[in-house]
């Protein structure tokens, strides 16, 4: 092999590596993906958008609440499933027929207050009914207004609590 052919062959790997590096840099600069992902590249100066923020709930809803009741503290901690905003967790403070509640969902915190009636039952779980309304919370509940009624059961001996809420976001 002559010295000129030898020099050309030795230079090719360096040019190939440099070409690949330049191509990768250009792809990244225009928003391409060099990771093997199937994501579409974004054109230079293109406007990227994000998903819109969740809307404040409106209309009818139902909510199922299960948790534990601590009668010595008049507090209940619970899990909640709301037909409009999904799953959450909360705290219910009960005293003398009045309660306040705060439920944390993924898109905000709903706060509410109202009244309840507890009926003792010597042969089974105690029952309770009540009504209430939302007060300003956070996230999608920052301006939410709602009214609702609920009914459920609690077993003081086991600390179990279960109730169903039916209401309307105004």
N, C-alpha and C positions, 0 to 999 in steps of 0.2 A: 504494500500500500504506500502510495506516495505521501509526502508530508502535507500537501494541500488537502487531500481527501481525509486524512487523519484529523486535521484541524477542523474541517467542516463537521465530521461525525462527533467530535468532542464538543462542539459549540451547540449542536441540536438539542441535547437535553437541557441546557441552560435556557435556550430560547423557548422551549416547550414549558418549562417551569414558569418563566416570566410571563408567557402568554396566558397560562392558567391563572396566575395571580392577578393579572390585569383584568381578565374576564370576571373573576370573582369580585374584585373591587367595584367594577362597573355594575354588576348585578346588585350588589348591596347598596350602591349609591342611588339606584333608581327604585329601590324598594323590593327587589327580587328576593328570593329565598334560596340560599345555597345549602340548606340543611336536608334537602330531599323531601321536604313537605310539599304537598300539592296546593299550597296557598297561592292565589293569584298575585302577581306583583302589582304594586301600586305605582301608577304613573307619577313622574316628578310633578310636584306642585298640585297634586290631587288633594281634594278635601276629604278627610276621613271623618266618618260619623260614628257616634256611639248610640247604643240603644236608648230610647226615650225613658225618662224617669217614670216609675209606676204612678198611675193616677190615684187620686184620693178615692177610696171605695165609695160606691153609691148603690142604692137599691137594697133589696131584701138580702138578708144573710141568715145563716144558722151557724151555731158554734157548739161543739161538744167539748166539755171540760171534764177531765179526770185528775184527781190528785189526792193529797193527804190533808187531813184536817187536824190541827193541833188545838183542841179546845182550851187547854190551859193558857195559850197565848192568843186565842181568837184569830189565828192565822191559818191560811191554807196556801200551799204551793201547788201548782198544777201545770199540766200540759193541756194545750188547747189546739183544736183544729177548726179553723174558720173557713167557711165556704168561699170567701172572696180573697183572703190574703194568706191562706195556708196555715202551717203549723207554728205554734209559739209556746212560750212558757210564761208563767206569771205568778203573782202573789195577790192574795185576797185577804183584806183585813176586815174582820167582822166584829161589831160591838153594838149591843142594844138595838138590834133591828136595822142598823145602818152599816153600809160597807163602802170601801174604796178598793179598786182593783187596778193593777197595772200588768198588761200583757205585752211581752216583747216578741215581735214578729221580725222576719228578715228585713222588711221595708219600713219599719218604724215601731213605735211604742204606743199602744192604745191605753188611755186612762179612762176610767169610768167610776161612777158613784151611783148609789141608789139605796133602796130599802129591801128588806127581806123579812119573811115570817118563817120561823122554824116550828114544826109540829113534832113533838116527841111521840114516839111509838114504842110501847113496851114489848110488842111482839115482832118487831122487825126494824128495818132502818128508819131513821128519822127522815121526814120530808121537809123540803123548804121550797118556797116560791118567792118571787120578787120581781122588781122592775128597776130600770135605771137608764142612765144616759151617758154618752161619751163626753169627756171634757178634752180640751186641746192636749195633744200628745206630741209626738215627734215623727219625722219622716212623712209617710203618706197620711198619718193621723194628725198632722200639725193643725189642720183646719177642719178635721172630720167632726161631724155632728151625727149622733145616732140615738135612737131610743130602742129599748128592748124589754122583753120579759124573759123569765127563766123559771125552770122547775127542776128539782133533782132530789137526790137522796144523800144522806151521810150516815155513817155508822160510827158513832163516837167511840165505841169499844175497839174498833179496828183502825179508826182514823181514815177510812175510805170516804171519798167524796166524788160524786158524779152528777153533772147537770147538763141540761140542754138550753141554749139561748136561741131565741127567735127575735130578730130585730130588723131595723131598717136604717141604713146610712142615708142621711138627708143631703 
